[in-house]
Amino acid sequence: MKAKVTVSAVVILVLACFCPVEAQQTTKAIPRIGLILSSGTAETPSPLLEAFRQGLRDLGYVDEKNVLIERRYAEGRLDRMSPFVQEFIQQKVEVILGTSNVVIRAAKEATKTTPIVMISSVDPVAAGYVESFAHPGGNITGLAWLSRDLSAKRMELLRELLPKMSQTALHGCDVTYPGE
């Protein structure tokens, strides 16, 4: 469920970037999304790609019909990310989808005008992607998973709710708290 909400949010953010571009064009071109996948190949694509394509289809956008996803596969090599971003800038894609911190950083350094939709696993303010949550500024928007940063606060709230709790372990987090 969490993954479906994430994919839907990313799809909506990407599509929101098309609105101003479409209104300014005299001829209707198919919008292009630059997507760099850190894993998978053209023959064995990442599950993220299919989830993204499904999210687009749910909103009436079909890849290679009324939207074009320009895909690049880094195949686990971080050194390929920046050249792919540069290629997207030269091709003038309408939006770059940053699915890793390496792509987000490379895109931020490469362009101040092409919209960047990020999916970040770090705090985008601390990483320098945006100025603040309230006023991000620039050309970057998207989602940030702050669960790691919020783990200590969640544990504090849980302890207040259950003061007699002696042990706690959280699945999927790096936080464990042995009771007193």
Z-matrix of the N, CA and C atoms (Angstrom, degrees):
N
C 1 1.444
C 2 1.527 1 110.61
N 3 1.353 2 116.54 1 -43.85
C 4 1.451 3 121.87 2 -179.58
C 5 1.524 4 110.26 3 -62.06
N 6 1.339 5 116.90 4 -40.16
C 7 1.462 6 121.27 5 179.46
C 8 1.521 7 110.99 6 -66.16
N 9 1.331 8 117.26 7 -38.17
C 10 1.471 9 121.16 8 -179.69
C 11 1.524 10 110.32 9 -66.39
N 12 1.320 11 117.33 10 -40.62
C 13 1.460 12 121.42 11 177.89
C 14 1.525 13 109.44 12 -64.80
N 15 1.323 14 117.00 13 -41.68
C 16 1.454 15 121.43 14 179.03
C 17 1.517 16 110.93 15 -61.69
N 18 1.319 17 116.79 16 -48.99
C 19 1.461 18 120.88 17 -179.67
C 20 1.524 19 109.90 18 -61.14
N 21 1.315 20 117.73 19 -43.12
C 22 1.463 21 121.28 20 178.88
C 23 1.520 22 111.33 21 -61.33
N 24 1.321 23 116.71 22 -43.96
C 25 1.466 24 120.62 23 179.80
C 26 1.521 25 110.82 24 -63.50
N 27 1.323 26 117.30 25 -43.25
C 28 1.460 27 120.72 26 179.12
C 29 1.520 28 110.60 27 -63.82
N 30 1.315 29 117.39 28 -43.31
C 31 1.465 30 121.21 29 178.94
C 32 1.523 31 110.28 30 -60.21
N 33 1.307 32 117.76 31 -44.90
C 34 1.461 33 121.40 32 179.83
C 35 1.523 34 110.86 33 -63.34
N 36 1.340 35 117.07 34 -41.99
C 37 1.462 36 120.24 35 178.70
C 38 1.524 37 111.19 36 -64.18
N 39 1.323 38 116.78 37 -42.26
C 40 1.468 39 120.21 38 178.94
C 41 1.522 40 109.85 39 -63.12
N 42 1.316 41 117.15 40 -45.94
C 43 1.463 42 120.49 41 -178.67
C 44 1.523 43 111.96 42 -66.53
N 45 1.318 44 117.69 43 -30.81
C 46 1.463 45 120.24 44 177.73
C 47 1.517 46 111.21 45 -63.15
N 48 1.313 47 116.76 46 -28.32
C 49 1.464 48 120.63 47 178.71
C 50 1.520 49 111.88 48 -70.18
N 51 1.319 50 118.74 49 -20.80
C 52 1.462 51 121.69 50 -178.85
C 53 1.520 52 112.23 51 -77.53
N 54 1.304 53 117.95 52 -29.73
C 55 1.467 54 121.63 53 -171.94
C 56 1.527 55 112.87 54 -54.47
N 57 1.346 56 121.11 55 -54.02
C 58 1.455 57 119.31 56 -179.42
C 59 1.525 58 112.46 57 -64.07
N 60 1.323 59 117.42 58 -35.96
C 61 1.451 60 121.54 59 -178.05
C 62 1.518 61 110.20 60 -65.96
N 63 1.309 62 117.93 61 -44.83
C 64 1.454 63 122.43 62 -177.70
C 65 1.522 64 110.94 63 -64.38
N 66 1.318 65 117.07 64 -37.56
C 67 1.464 66 120.77 65 -176.99
C 68 1.521 67 111.74 66 -69.72
N 69 1.327 68 119.10 67 -24.00
C 70 1.449 69 122.15 68 -176.63
C 71 1.524 70 113.18 69 -92.46
N 72 1.297 71 119.27 70 -13.07
C 73 1.450 72 121.61 71 -176.54
C 74 1.527 73 110.58 72 -85.35
N 75 1.338 74 115.26 73 145.57
C 76 1.458 75 119.11 74 176.13
C 77 1.517 76 110.92 75 -87.13
N 78 1.335 77 117.53 76 -33.06
C 79 1.461 78 121.00 77 174.18
C 80 1.513 79 107.99 78 -110.49
N 81 1.300 80 115.61 79 145.24
C 82 1.457 81 120.09 80 -175.94
C 83 1.524 82 109.99 81 -87.07
N 84 1.320 83 115.87 82 106.08
C 85 1.457 84 121.87 83 177.68
C 86 1.521 85 108.60 84 -97.15
N 87 1.313 86 115.86 85 155.67
C 88 1.457 87 120.11 86 176.77
C 89 1.527 88 108.02 87 -74.37
N 90 1.348 89 117.74 88 122.60
C 91 1.466 90 119.93 89 179.54
C 92 1.531 91 110.63 90 -65.26
N 93 1.346 92 114.95 91 142.78
C 94 1.458 93 120.96 92 -178.88
C 95 1.521 94 110.47 93 -117.08
N 96 1.324 95 114.89 94 133.09
C 97 1.456 96 123.31 95 178.55
C 98 1.518 97 107.68 96 -108.11
N 99 1.323 98 117.54 97 125.10
C 100 1.462 99 121.54 98 175.06
C 101 1.511 100 109.30 99 -88.06
N 102 1.314 101 117.07 100 119.77
C 103 1.470 102 122.41 101 -177.19
C 104 1.515 103 109.70 102 -129.23
N 105 1.318 104 116.55 103 119.98
C 106 1.460 105 122.04 104 176.39
C 107 1.517 106 107.74 105 -107.34
N 108 1.321 107 114.81 106 120.58
C 109 1.466 108 120.63 107 179.53
C 110 1.522 109 108.33 108 -102.47
N 111 1.314 110 116.39 109 129.51
C 112 1.464 111 119.58 110 -177.47
C 113 1.517 112 112.34 111 -76.62
N 114 1.323 113 117.21 112 -20.39
C 115 1.470 114 119.78 113 178.89
C 116 1.515 115 109.45 114 -129.75
N 117 1.308 116 115.48 115 167.35
C 118 1.450 117 121.34 116 179.71
C 119 1.521 118 111.89 117 86.74
N 120 1.311 119 115.06 118 172.58
C 121 1.459 120 122.60 119 177.25
C 122 1.523 121 107.33 120 -138.06
N 123 1.317 122 116.31 121 175.79
C 124 1.468 123 119.62 122 178.00
C 125 1.528 124 110.21 123 -62.06
N 126 1.326 125 117.14 124 -33.00
C 127 1.469 126 121.57 125 -179.58
C 128 1.528 127 111.87 126 -78.70
N 129 1.319 128 117.10 127 -33.94
C 130 1.469 129 122.09 128 178.90
C 131 1.531 130 108.77 129 -128.47
N 132 1.333 131 117.21 130 78.14
C 133 1.472 132 120.18 131 -175.08
C 134 1.520 133 113.18 132 -66.90
N 135 1.304 134 114.39 133 157.35
C 136 1.458 135 122.75 134 178.13
C 137 1.533 136 109.90 135 -67.19
N 138 1.331 137 118.32 136 145.57
C 139 1.468 138 120.82 137 174.86
C 140 1.533 139 111.90 138 -59.31
N 141 1.321 140 117.23 139 -26.62
C 142 1.458 141 121.58 140 177.64
C 143 1.531 142 110.75 141 -59.59
N 144 1.323 143 116.97 142 -39.19
C 145 1.459 144 120.69 143 -179.88
C 146 1.524 145 111.05 144 -62.94
N 147 1.313 146 117.00 145 -47.19
C 148 1.471 147 119.53 146 -179.37
C 149 1.521 148 111.10 147 -65.11
N 150 1.330 149 117.53 148 -38.49
C 151 1.466 150 120.48 149 177.64
C 152 1.525 151 110.17 150 -63.68
N 153 1.306 152 117.44 151 -40.96
C 154 1.461 153 121.94 152 178.61
C 155 1.533 154 110.61 153 -65.35
N 156 1.325 155 116.48 154 -45.12
C 157 1.467 156 120.73 155 178.42
C 158 1.533 157 110.89 156 -61.62
N 159 1.333 158 116.86 157 -39.59
C 160 1.464 159 120.46 158 178.24
C 161 1.521 160 110.55 159 -65.10
N 162 1.323 161 116.81 160 -41.38
C 163 1.455 162 120.40 161 177.08
C 164 1.521 163 111.89 162 -60.95
N 165 1.326 164 116.54 163 -40.14
C 166 1.465 165 120.39 164 175.50
C 167 1.528 166 111.01 165 -63.83
N 168 1.350 167 116.20 166 -44.75
C 169 1.473 168 120.27 167 179.56
C 170 1.524 169 111.36 168 -60.23
N 171 1.325 170 116.60 169 -39.25
C 172 1.468 171 120.64 170 178.73
C 173 1.526 172 111.73 171 -59.47
N 174 1.329 173 116.36 172 -25.29
C 175 1.463 174 120.96 173 179.82
C 176 1.531 175 112.48 174 -102.29
N 177 1.341 176 115.93 175 9.94
C 178 1.462 177 119.78 176 175.65
C 179 1.514 178 115.42 177 91.35
N 180 1.321 179 117.99 178 9.57
C 181 1.463 180 121.21 179 178.93
C 182 1.527 181 109.08 180 -106.06
N 183 1.330 182 115.80 181 126.51
C 184 1.458 183 121.14 182 -178.79
C 185 1.519 184 107.92 183 -116.18
N 186 1.328 185 115.67 184 124.89
C 187 1.456 186 121.85 185 179.71
C 188 1.530 187 110.09 186 -56.19
N 189 1.305 188 115.54 187 131.64
C 190 1.463 189 125.55 188 179.71
C 191 1.529 190 113.42 189 73.19
N 192 1.340 191 116.97 190 6.73
C 193 1.458 192 120.15 191 174.82
C 194 1.527 193 109.96 192 -113.78
N 195 1.351 194 116.50 193 -62.78
C 196 1.454 195 119.19 194 178.68
C 197 1.531 196 112.66 195 -123.93
N 198 1.311 197 117.07 196 9.18
C 199 1.463 198 124.74 197 171.75
C 200 1.529 199 106.67 198 -154.83
N 201 1.318 200 116.29 199 148.99
C 202 1.459 201 119.58 200 -179.73
C 203 1.523 202 109.17 201 -125.27
N 204 1.325 203 115.96 202 122.54
C 205 1.461 204 120.63 203 177.18
C 206 1.525 205 107.05 204 -95.69
N 207 1.334 206 115.23 205 109.91
C 208 1.466 207 121.41 206 175.52
C 209 1.527 208 106.40 207 -81.38
N 210 1.322 209 116.55 208 106.93
C 211 1.465 210 121.48 209 -174.14
C 212 1.528 211 110.60 210 -100.78
N 213 1.318 212 114.48 211 139.59
C 214 1.463 213 121.25 212 171.53
C 215 1.520 214 106.52 213 -132.98
N 216 1.311 215 115.37 214 139.50
C 217 1.468 216 121.17 215 -177.78
C 218 1.524 217 109.42 216 -112.84
N 219 1.316 218 116.68 217 116.04
C 220 1.461 219 121.47 218 -179.74
C 221 1.525 220 111.54 219 -80.27
N 222 1.315 221 117.25 220 -16.15
C 223 1.473 222 122.95 221 178.79
C 224 1.525 223 112.65 222 50.98
N 225 1.347 224 114.39 223 41.28
C 226 1.457 225 120.08 224 176.49
C 227 1.516 226 114.95 225 81.54
N 228 1.313 227 118.33 226 0.96
C 229 1.469 228 121.79 227 -177.86
C 230 1.524 229 109.97 228 -101.08
N 231 1.325 230 115.92 229 110.27
C 232 1.460 231 121.65 230 -178.05
C 233 1.524 232 112.40 231 -64.90
N 234 1.336 233 117.36 232 -28.05
C 235 1.464 234 120.84 233 -178.56
C 236 1.531 235 112.77 234 -68.43
N 237 1.322 236 118.13 235 -11.60
C 238 1.459 237 121.50 236 179.67
C 239 1.530 238 112.50 237 -87.75
N 240 1.328 239 117.25 238 -15.25
C 241 1.461 240 120.96 239 -174.23
C 242 1.526 241 112.42 240 -63.19
N 243 1.321 242 117.90 241 -52.36
C 244 1.463 243 121.69 242 -176.45
C 245 1.535 244 112.32 243 -60.90
N 246 1.336 245 120.08 244 -45.62
C 247 1.465 246 118.60 245 176.61
C 248 1.530 247 113.16 246 -61.25
N 249 1.318 248 118.04 247 -34.67
C 250 1.466 249 120.79 248 176.98
C 251 1.530 250 110.13 249 -65.40
N 252 1.327 251 116.87 250 -41.95
C 253 1.468 252 120.60 251 177.72
C 254 1.526 253 109.55 252 -60.77
N 255 1.327 254 116.81 253 -45.54
C 256 1.469 255 121.09 254 178.97
C 257 1.533 256 110.82 255 -58.76
N 258 1.322 257 115.90 256 -40.01
C 259 1.468 258 120.85 257 177.98
C 260 1.529 259 110.57 258 -61.85
N 261 1.328 260 117.28 259 -43.02
C 262 1.463 261 121.09 260 178.67
C 263 1.532 262 111.42 261 -63.42
N 264 1.314 263 116.85 262 -39.62
C 265 1.466 264 121.01 263 179.13
C 266 1.528 265 109.52 264 -63.74
N 267 1.319 266 117.09 265 -43.94
C 268 1.468 267 120.95 266 178.72
C 269 1.525 268 111.76 267 -64.76
N 270 1.333 269 116.83 268 -36.04
C 271 1.465 270 120.94 269 178.97
C 272 1.526 271 112.32 270 -78.29
N 273 1.326 272 116.82 271 -8.33
C 274 1.463 273 122.92 272 179.90
C 275 1.532 274 112.95 273 57.45
N 276 1.348 275 115.22 274 50.00
C 277 1.466 276 118.34 275 173.75
C 278 1.524 277 108.32 276 -63.62
N 279 1.328 278 116.72 277 154.68
C 280 1.464 279 120.58 278 -178.16
C 281 1.521 280 112.89 279 -73.75
N 282 1.336 281 117.51 280 -29.00
C 283 1.462 282 121.26 281 -178.16
C 284 1.524 283 108.59 282 -155.71
N 285 1.331 284 115.74 283 146.98
C 286 1.466 285 121.83 284 174.51
C 287 1.518 286 107.25 285 -111.73
N 288 1.315 287 116.24 286 127.92
C 289 1.459 288 121.60 287 176.77
C 290 1.521 289 107.85 288 -96.28
N 291 1.318 290 116.29 289 113.10
C 292 1.468 291 122.06 290 -179.23
C 293 1.510 292 110.86 291 -93.83
N 294 1.329 293 115.67 292 103.19
C 295 1.465 294 119.92 293 -177.26
C 296 1.522 295 112.79 294 -96.17
N 297 1.330 296 117.05 295 -0.19
C 298 1.462 297 119.94 296 175.36
C 299 1.519 298 108.31 297 -142.78
N 300 1.312 299 116.56 298 159.13
C 301 1.452 300 121.07 299 -178.66
C 302 1.523 301 111.93 300 -64.32
N 303 1.329 302 117.64 301 -30.89
C 304 1.465 303 121.29 302 178.31
C 305 1.530 304 109.90 303 -65.76
N 306 1.325 305 117.16 304 -41.95
C 307 1.467 306 121.50 305 178.91
C 308 1.529 307 110.09 306 -67.33
N 309 1.321 308 117.37 307 -44.00
C 310 1.461 309 120.88 308 -179.52
C 311 1.522 310 110.20 309 -59.83
N 312 1.317 311 116.80 310 -46.89
C 313 1.473 312 121.12 311 -179.96
C 314 1.536 313 110.32 312 -62.08
N 315 1.338 314 116.94 313 -46.42
C 316 1.470 315 120.62 314 -179.27
C 317 1.528 316 111.11 315 -62.75
N 318 1.330 317 117.18 316 -40.86
C 319 1.466 318 121.01 317 179.87
C 320 1.525 319 110.74 318 -67.80
N 321 1.321 320 117.17 319 -41.56
C 322 1.465 321 120.48 320 179.26
C 323 1.522 322 110.42 321 -61.33
N 324 1.330 323 116.96 322 -39.70
C 325 1.456 324 120.89 323 179.74
C 326 1.529 325 112.35 324 -73.96
N 327 1.330 326 117.35 325 -25.73
C 328 1.466 327 121.43 326 -174.61
C 329 1.518 328 114.40 327 -86.77
N 330 1.334 329 118.05 328 -28.17
C 331 1.462 330 119.50 329 -173.63
C 332 1.519 331 112.01 330 -147.43
N 333 1.304 332 114.38 331 145.93
C 334 1.466 333 120.96 332 173.82
C 335 1.527 334 110.02 333 -111.66
N 336 1.346 335 117.37 334 -3.58
C 337 1.459 336 120.52 335 -174.81
C 338 1.527 337 114.18 336 -116.02
N 339 1.317 338 118.70 337 -38.54
C 340 1.463 339 120.90 338 -179.82
C 341 1.519 340 109.17 339 -68.74
N 342 1.337 341 118.54 340 126.15
C 343 1.463 342 119.88 341 178.47
C 344 1.532 343 111.68 342 -61.89
N 345 1.318 344 114.99 343 139.20
C 346 1.467 345 122.59 344 178.48
C 347 1.521 346 106.96 345 -120.79
N 348 1.319 347 116.69 346 123.43
C 349 1.463 348 121.54 347 174.38
C 350 1.522 349 106.39 348 -105.07
N 351 1.314 350 116.34 349 119.36
C 352 1.463 351 120.45 350 -175.00
C 353 1.519 352 112.08 351 -104.74
N 354 1.312 353 113.35 352 149.09
C 355 1.456 354 122.02 353 165.34
C 356 1.517 355 103.42 354 -122.64
N 357 1.325 356 116.62 355 102.01
C 358 1.458 357 120.65 356 -170.50
C 359 1.521 358 111.89 357 -111.57
N 360 1.315 359 114.95 358 140.50
C 361 1.459 360 120.15 359 176.38
C 362 1.524 361 111.09 360 -98.43
N 363 1.326 362 116.52 361 2.33
C 364 1.464 363 120.98 362 177.62
C 365 1.518 364 108.95 363 -121.92
N 366 1.299 365 116.06 364 168.05
C 367 1.456 366 122.10 365 176.80
C 368 1.530 367 107.89 366 -68.45
N 369 1.341 368 118.59 367 114.52
C 370 1.462 369 120.47 368 -176.37
C 371 1.529 370 113.72 369 -66.10
N 372 1.325 371 117.96 370 -24.97
C 373 1.461 372 120.54 371 176.47
C 374 1.525 373 109.09 372 -72.37
N 375 1.328 374 117.03 373 -49.92
C 376 1.467 375 121.36 374 179.72
C 377 1.530 376 111.41 375 -62.79
N 378 1.334 377 116.95 376 -34.32
C 379 1.467 378 120.73 377 179.79
C 380 1.529 379 112.20 378 -76.99
N 381 1.334 380 116.95 379 -11.83
C 382 1.454 381 120.51 380 178.88
C 383 1.521 382 114.20 381 85.38
N 384 1.327 383 117.51 382 14.66
C 385 1.468 384 120.26 383 178.83
C 386 1.522 385 111.09 384 -74.54
N 387 1.347 386 116.43 385 -39.19
C 388 1.462 387 122.15 386 -179.20
C 389 1.529 388 108.85 387 -132.72
N 390 1.347 389 115.37 388 159.95
C 391 1.466 390 120.08 389 -178.73
C 392 1.527 391 111.79 390 -72.07
N 393 1.342 392 116.51 391 -45.41
C 394 1.460 393 121.09 392 178.84
C 395 1.525 394 107.90 393 -160.54
N 396 1.319 395 116.71 394 166.38
C 397 1.462 396 120.05 395 176.22
C 398 1.528 397 110.56 396 -69.08
N 399 1.323 398 116.64 397 -38.01
C 400 1.460 399 120.78 398 -177.88
C 401 1.525 400 112.04 399 -70.77
N 402 1.328 401 116.97 400 -38.00
C 403 1.465 402 122.40 401 -178.73
C 404 1.526 403 108.56 402 -137.03
N 405 1.340 404 116.75 403 80.63
C 406 1.465 405 119.19 404 -174.79
C 407 1.527 406 113.65 405 -63.53
N 408 1.323 407 117.08 406 -34.50
C 409 1.464 408 119.76 407 -178.83
C 410 1.519 409 110.91 408 64.48
N 411 1.293 410 116.83 409 174.34
C 412 1.459 411 121.84 410 175.44
C 413 1.515 412 113.60 411 67.86
N 414 1.310 413 115.49 412 -156.37
C 415 1.461 414 122.53 413 -173.41
C 416 1.529 415 112.80 414 -115.33
N 417 1.326 416 117.36 415 19.30
C 418 1.466 417 121.15 416 -178.34
C 419 1.522 418 110.09 417 -111.13
N 420 1.335 419 115.06 418 133.97
C 421 1.453 420 122.06 419 173.85
C 422 1.522 421 106.59 420 -140.32
N 423 1.300 422 118.56 421 174.87
C 424 1.459 423 119.27 422 175.04
C 425 1.505 424 114.22 423 140.32
N 426 1.328 425 113.52 424 -151.88
C 427 1.457 426 122.03 425 -174.31
C 428 1.523 427 110.84 426 -118.68
N 429 1.322 428 115.48 427 146.56
C 430 1.463 429 120.83 428 175.10
C 431 1.521 430 108.18 429 -134.32
N 432 1.304 431 115.60 430 132.04
C 433 1.465 432 121.16 431 176.74
C 434 1.513 433 107.74 432 -91.17
N 435 1.312 434 116.15 433 106.88
C 436 1.455 435 120.41 434 -178.66
C 437 1.524 436 111.60 435 -102.03
N 438 1.326 437 116.89 436 20.45
C 439 1.458 438 120.70 437 -175.47
C 440 1.522 439 112.23 438 -60.90
N 441 1.321 440 117.95 439 -38.25
C 442 1.461 441 119.89 440 179.68
C 443 1.522 442 109.85 441 -64.82
N 444 1.322 443 117.76 442 -41.12
C 445 1.457 444 121.67 443 179.82
C 446 1.522 445 112.22 444 -68.49
N 447 1.324 446 116.55 445 -27.73
C 448 1.451 447 120.66 446 -177.03
C 449 1.530 448 113.28 447 -92.13
N 450 1.312 449 118.53 448 -5.41
C 451 1.464 450 121.60 449 -175.84
C 452 1.523 451 112.67 450 -59.18
N 453 1.309 452 116.76 451 -44.10
C 454 1.470 453 119.04 452 -179.16
C 455 1.532 454 110.78 453 -63.67
N 456 1.325 455 116.75 454 -40.47
C 457 1.466 456 120.21 455 178.88
C 458 1.528 457 110.73 456 -66.22
N 459 1.305 458 116.87 457 -39.72
C 460 1.470 459 120.39 458 177.97
C 461 1.529 460 110.50 459 -62.29
N 462 1.312 461 116.26 460 -41.23
C 463 1.470 462 119.85 461 178.73
C 464 1.533 463 110.44 462 -64.95
N 465 1.317 464 116.44 463 -39.38
C 466 1.456 465 120.69 464 178.55
C 467 1.535 466 110.34 465 -62.64
N 468 1.321 467 116.58 466 -44.82
C 469 1.469 468 120.57 467 178.73
C 470 1.531 469 111.24 468 -65.29
N 471 1.328 470 117.00 469 -40.83
C 472 1.460 471 121.01 470 178.46
C 473 1.523 472 110.20 471 -62.12
N 474 1.312 473 116.87 472 -40.58
C 475 1.466 474 121.20 473 -179.90
C 476 1.529 475 110.75 474 -65.90
N 477 1.327 476 116.62 475 -36.27
C 478 1.469 477 119.78 476 176.92
C 479 1.528 478 110.97 477 -67.84
N 480 1.330 479 116.64 478 -37.06
C 481 1.463 480 120.75 479 179.26
C 482 1.517 481 112.16 480 -71.18
N 483 1.324 482 116.03 481 -37.14
C 484 1.468 483 121.76 482 -176.89
C 485 1.529 484 109.52 483 -124.82
N 486 1.341 485 118.23 484 73.90
C 487 1.466 486 120.81 485 -174.43
C 488 1.533 487 114.25 486 -63.56
N 489 1.336 488 118.34 487 -22.37
C 490 1.465 489 120.41 488 -178.84
C 491 1.532 490 112.82 489 -90.23
N 492 1.311 491 116.37 490 3.48
C 493 1.461 492 121.12 491 -179.51
C 494 1.535 493 109.07 492 -63.44
N 495 1.343 494 115.69 493 133.97
C 496 1.462 495 118.81 494 -178.13
C 497 1.526 496 112.97 495 -101.55
N 498 1.340 497 118.18 496 -30.70
C 499 1.464 498 120.57 497 178.54
C 500 1.521 499 110.23 498 -144.23
N 501 1.325 500 114.40 499 149.30
C 502 1.464 501 120.02 500 178.42
C 503 1.521 502 108.88 501 -143.64
N 504 1.292 503 115.62 502 138.86
C 505 1.468 504 120.78 503 172.08
C 506 1.516 505 106.84 504 -137.08
N 507 1.302 506 116.76 505 136.80
C 508 1.457 507 121.79 506 179.99
C 509 1.510 508 109.43 507 -111.51
N 510 1.291 509 116.63 508 127.34
C 511 1.459 510 121.31 509 176.92
C 512 1.524 511 109.14 510 -76.47
N 513 1.316 512 116.59 511 132.60
C 514 1.454 513 121.05 512 177.24
C 515 1.521 514 113.53 513 85.57
N 516 1.327 515 118.26 514 3.92
C 517 1.459 516 121.19 515 179.06
C 518 1.527 517 108.79 516 -123.64
N 519 1.308 518 114.93 517 160.66
C 520 1.458 519 120.23 518 178.75
C 521 1.523 520 111.79 519 -91.04
N 522 1.312 521 117.19 520 9.11
C 523 1.461 522 120.85 521 -173.26
C 524 1.526 523 109.59 522 -105.60
N 525 1.299 524 116.81 523 127.25
C 526 1.462 525 122.15 524 166.81
C 527 1.520 526 106.29 525 -129.26
N 528 1.291 527 115.86 526 146.61
C 529 1.460 528 119.72 527 -177.72
C 530 1.514 529 108.41 528 -133.03
N 531 1.312 530 117.43 529 106.80
C 532 1.466 531 118.08 530 174.83
C 533 1.513 532 109.59 531 -75.76
N 534 1.294 533 116.28 532 133.92
C 535 1.465 534 120.80 533 179.68
C 536 1.511 535 112.23 534 -68.50
N 537 1.327 536 116.04 535 169.84
C 538 1.450 537 120.94 536 -177.99
C 539 1.509 538 110.85 537 -83.14
